[in-house]
Amino acid sequence: MTAAINPRSYWYDLAKSYSALGSPLKPCPEDIAAMEMPTFELAARNGHERVRALLLGVTPAIAEMRLPEGSSLLAVDTSVAMAQAVWPGDIPDRRWAVCGNWLDLPLRQGSCHLVFGDGSLNCLRYPGDFRSVAETISHVLSDHGVFVLRCYVRPDKREAPEDIFTEALSGRIPSFHHFKFRLLMAMQPSAGQGVAVKEVYDLWAKRNLERQLMNCHAGWMKKDVDTIQLYHESYTVHTFPTLAEWREVLSEFFDEVSVSTPKYDTGDRCPTLVMRPRRIRCLAGPA
Ligand SMILES: C[S@@+](CC[C@H](N)C(=O)[O-])C[C@H]1O[C@@H](n2cnc3c(N)ncnc32)[C@H](O)[C@@H]1O
């Protein structure tokens, strides 16, 4: 990667604090197991063909997960800073990262057997960008390929931000990451609008509850709470569709094979979907 690093970008700041993030904002072993299973199933179906995989982002736990013998993994991410900070390194003929935009993937049609993503589409706008990336992925996947995506899903009934503060003050939210994750979803007016992370920061600053929250949560760590600073003066917008909204767009391009819902706190909002590209087959003969 040779592009210059933009020192003011949100992803540059995230790169610096990635190690302070925790589940559910990055995948835990349970999520990785849900990604490995369809991978080995696909390899078994493919016989001796070597598996070619694409990763949307540079998630290190996915880069390092078990893949069938002879597989290769290409990671595509717009942020050089993220790649430099978290990518566990290229391995010739096996694993490498390139700088690129998922909205303009530099890959041939049918060139991948697997595409992985961890919260990747939640970085984009709904429904337009979701649709563009879903369509592109369905093209780059081979006919029997599989798209494995951990999605961040807003519950059908939106929580009120104040209820989350009240629950946090009663000591019932396991980590600041869970708290922040729920607050993001609660503050999103609609999937189409997404949620501006700056608004989450502004509410946090206005409520000024850090000391009180730290007192009632033995398990909350200062370094985790400090990750809210990433949202200060950032124009980044995240998107949290409901499961029905996710399916509305994904089903245009994919058939859903399975959904696995992790058991951890807020796991119902982080399902891993396994999907196959939907191919339109022309069954009509000549008129
Ligand atoms: C995959 S997402 C979510 C993070 C994920 N949960 C993890 O633990 O790695 C974050 C990454 O997406 C990248 N990104 C966001 N929008 C992108 C786009 N349109 N094309 C390529 N990369 C993008 C960012 O640079 C960042 O590295």
The ligand as an SDF file (V2000), in Angstrom:
LIG
                    3D

 27 29  0  0  0  0  0  0  0  0999 V2000
  -15.1690   -3.6640    8.1590 C   0  0  0  0  0  0  0  0  0  0  0  0
  -15.7140   -2.2090    8.9020 S   0  0  0  0  0  0  0  0  0  0  0  0
  -16.0710   -2.6550   10.5870 C   0  0  0  0  0  0  0  0  0  0  0  0
  -14.9260   -3.0740   11.4900 C   0  0  0  0  0  0  0  0  0  0  0  0
  -14.9480   -4.5620   11.8590 C   0  0  0  0  0  0  0  0  0  0  0  0
  -15.9830   -4.8300   12.8250 N   0  0  0  0  0  0  0  0  0  0  0  0
  -13.5940   -5.0190   12.3680 C   0  0  0  0  0  0  0  0  0  0  0  0
  -13.4800   -5.4520   13.5310 O   0  0  0  0  0  0  0  0  0  0  0  0
  -12.6380   -4.9600   11.5860 O   0  0  0  0  0  0  0  0  0  0  0  0
  -14.4510   -1.0510    9.0480 C   0  0  0  0  0  0  0  0  0  0  0  0
  -13.4810   -0.9630    7.8820 C   0  0  0  0  0  0  0  0  0  0  0  0
  -14.1790   -0.7070    6.6920 O   0  0  0  0  0  0  0  0  0  0  0  0
  -13.4030    0.1710    5.8800 C   0  0  0  0  0  0  0  0  0  0  0  0
  -14.3140    0.7900    4.9100 N   0  0  0  0  0  0  0  0  0  0  0  0
  -15.4070    1.5520    5.1740 C   0  0  0  0  0  0  0  0  0  0  0  0
  -16.0330    1.8730    4.0210 N   0  0  0  0  0  0  0  0  0  0  0  0
  -15.3310    1.2690    3.0140 C   0  0  0  0  0  0  0  0  0  0  0  0
  -15.4910    1.2220    1.5840 C   0  0  0  0  0  0  0  0  0  0  0  0
  -16.5000    1.8460    0.9780 N   0  0  0  0  0  0  0  0  0  0  0  0
  -14.6060    0.5000    0.8650 N   0  0  0  0  0  0  0  0  0  0  0  0
  -13.5740   -0.1260    1.4690 C   0  0  0  0  0  0  0  0  0  0  0  0
  -13.3550   -0.1000    2.8090 N   0  0  0  0  0  0  0  0  0  0  0  0
  -14.2370    0.5870    3.5770 C   0  0  0  0  0  0  0  0  0  0  0  0
  -12.7640    1.1250    6.8700 C   0  0  0  0  0  0  0  0  0  0  0  0
  -11.6130    1.7010    6.3310 O   0  0  0  0  0  0  0  0  0  0  0  0
  -12.4650    0.1830    8.0410 C   0  0  0  0  0  0  0  0  0  0  0  0
  -11.1850   -0.3700    7.9610 O   0  0  0  0  0  0  0  0  0  0  0  0
  1  2  1  0
  2  3  1  0
  2 10  1  0
  3  4  1  0
  4  5  1  0
  5  6  1  0
  5  7  1  0
  7  8  2  0
  7  9  1  0
 10 11  1  0
 11 12  1  0
 11 26  1  0
 12 13  1  0
 13 14  1  0
 13 24  1  0
 14 15  1  0
 14 23  1  0
 15 16  2  0
 16 17  1  0
 17 18  1  0
 17 23  2  0
 18 19  1  0
 18 20  2  0
 20 21  1  0
 21 22  2  0
 22 23  1  0
 24 25  1  0
 24 26  1  0
 26 27  1  0
M  CHG  2   2   1   9  -1
M  END
$$$$
